[in-house]
């Protein structure tokens, strides 16, 4: 049920069809990802931030999910670092204090990429509309981690993110401009979602079911998005500085997060 919820394609961008084919291939993907998460929490690197052309300013999708994951790692007794852009660091500074710029990957037990550009077949990076992303990308962290044998998780909603190379053929089949924008960067495990923040919350909810502890409790997405907007971070669909994510008002995001929390409270008693 959690996987269905987080793939509710409110924006109508094609991810629902990708998800349905992906789940036919790997029905228990969310449980697999949650197991990877709960088994490797000792030191986690979370990578997030997607610059939106033409201004190349990061978007509001990704950082809230990354912060929620970092807080969940802490509840599991581990330690998390976040690798992201300066605007996002400035916005999250009141909520998290462990950021890195040049991480030594050998120190980490797990790498999670949440809504961050993954290179396409031509080696370039693209937005969902096919515009070139011309700012430093962090997908090399995922490639190096896989070379080192460090477990990796990807979370994406459009096919152009690090990790979505795992199902590249589905992105090409179902997503507009898929042949051009589809990432070739794979992760060991992958979560698809209609909004990448939702994918992060879904992972935390599923991990909560595995551990018996509500790891989402107390998280307030609205205050995070407000801080991001105050720091100049944009909505990735409207390309404006506003308190919304992927063109969807916060009332929708808040209600989905509340539903996940309520389901956990019921299931966990």
N, C-alpha and C positions, 0 to 999 in steps of 0.2 A: 504493500500500500504506500509506503514512504516513497518508493521509486516512482510510482504513478504520480503522486502529488508534486514532486519536485520537477517533473517533466510536463506539467500542465502548460501547454504552449500559449500562454496569454498573449504574447507578442506576435504569434502567427508567423514565426520565422523558419519553420520547417523541422525543428528539433524533435517534434513528436514522432515523426516517421522514422527518423534516425534512431530514436530511443526504442521504438517497437521492434525494429529489425535487430538492434543490438541486444535487446533482452531475449529475443528468440534464440540468439546465438549463445548468450551467457545470462541465463535467467536469474542467477543469484549474484549478479555483479556487485550489488550494493553490500551484501553480506560479506563478500570477498574483500571489498575495499575496507569495510569496517574492521574486519579481522586483521588486515594488514596494519591498520591504524592503531588498534589496541594492543597489538603484539610488539610494536616498535616505537613506544612513546618516549624513550629515554632522552633523546635529543633530536628534535625535528626542525628542519628548515622549511619554511613556508614561503613560496615565491608568488607574488601577485603584482598586478598593475598592467593595464592595457592602454597605451597611448592612442588617442583618437585623432585621426587626421581631420582637417589640415593643421590644426593648432598643436597636435602631438601632446595634448594634456591627458593625463590618466583619467579613467572613468570611475564612477561610483560602484560598478559591479566588480567584485573581487576582493577589495580590501575589507569590507565588513565580514565576509566569509572567512578570510584569512585570520582576522582577529578572533572570531568565534572559535576557529580551530586551535589557535594558540592558547586561548583560555581553557579549552577542553584538554589539551595536552597537559597543562598545568594541573588540572583537576585529577588527571591520571597519574600524577607524580613525576611527570617529565619536564623537560625544558624546551622551549620553542624560540627560534629566531625568525624574524621576518626580513626578507629581501624584497625591496620595492623602490619606487621612485621618491624623490625628495618631497614632492607635494603630499604624497600619501603618508610619508613618515611624519611630516609636520602635523597632519590632521590626526594621526593616531597617537601622537606623543602623550596625550593625557590619559590614554587607555592602555598603552603598552610601552615598555622601555627597552626591549631587546631587539635591536635592528642590526643588520650586518650589510656591508658593502662588497667585500671580497671574501666570502665564506670559504673555509677550508673544509671541503666536503667529506674528507675522511673521518671527521669528527662526528658525523651525523648518522643516526639510525634509520632515518626516513626523510624523503624529500616529497613535498606536496606542492604542485603547481596549480594555482587557482586563478583562472581568467588572466593568463599572461600569454603574449604572442608566441606562436610556434612557427618556425620557418616553413614556407611552402616548398614545392618541388623545385622552383627556380631559385631557392635560397633567399627570397625576399619575404617580407612580412606584410600582411594585408588586413584591413578592416573588413567587416562583413559586406560592405558595399564595394569592395575591391580597390580601395584607395591604399596607397603604400604607407606603412608605418615607418617613420624615419628616425626613430629614437632607439637607443640601446635596448636590446631585448635580453631576457634572462634565460632563454631556453637552453643555452649551452650548459647550464647547471644540471638540467635533466639528462642531457646527453652524457655528460661526464659522470654523473651518478650511476647511470646504467653501465657505463664502462667499468666503474669500480665495484659493481655488484651491490650498490645501495638500493634498497626498495624505493620505488617511486609511485606516486599517485597523481593522476591528472584530473582536473575538473574543468569542464567547458560547456558552452551553450551554443556555439556557432560553427565549430569545426576548424577555426583558424587558431586555436589555442594549443599550447604545449600539452601533449598527451593525446590529443584527438587523432594523431597519426595512427593510433591503434585501430581506428575504424574509418580510415581515410576514404575507402571506397563508398561507404554509406554517406559521407559528407558530399562527395562528388555526385552521388545519385540524387540526393534530396535537397541540398542547400543551394540557394541561388549563388552563382559565381563559384560553386564548389570546386571545380577543376582548378581555378586560379588560386583560391584562398586556402584550400585544405592544407592543414599542417601535416608534415611528414614525421614530426617528433612524437614518438610513442612513449608511454609509461607502462610500468608493469600492470597497474590496475587503473581503471578509468570510470569516472562518473559523468554521465550526460545529464543535463538539466536545462529547463527553460530559461533560467537565470543562474549564473554560476554561484552567486551567493546561496541560492536555494540548494545547489548541489552540496555545498559545504555544510549547510544546516542538516541536509538529509544524511550526510555521512555521520555527523555528530549524533543525530537521533538514532541511527542504526547502531552506532557504537554504544549508545546509552542502553539499548536493548540488550546488547551482549554483556555489558558490565553490570547492569542493574542499577546504574546511577544516572540521574538526569543531568547530562553534561551541557544541556542548553539552558538550564535554569539561570535566570537573572540577566540573560543577554538582551540588550535593547538596541535593535538595529537602527531605529530612527535617530537616536542621538549620535550614532556613528556617521550616518549619511549627512546629518546636519553639519558635523565637524568637517567632513570631506568637502561639502559645498563651500563652507566658510574658508577653506584653504584653496579654493579655486578649482577643485576637481569637478569634472563635468559628467552629466548623464550621457552614456555612450550612444544613445539613439537620438536624442534631441540635440546633442552637442552643446548644450547650454549648462551654465552653472545653476543647478537647482536641486532641491531636495527630492530626488526621485532616482530610480534605477532602471535602466533599459526602457525608458519611456513609460514606465508604469508607476503610478502614484504609490506613496508609502502606505496607504491604507490597505492595499492588496498585499504588499510585502509583510506588513505587520500581522495581518490576519493569517497568512500562511504560516508564519513563524509561531503564532499563537496556537494554531491547529496542531503543529508538530509538538509543541510543549504539552498541550492538553492530551494528545494521544499518549505521550510518554508518561504523564502523571497517572493516567488511567491504567496503562499497562504495567507500570512499576508500583502502583499502589501508593 
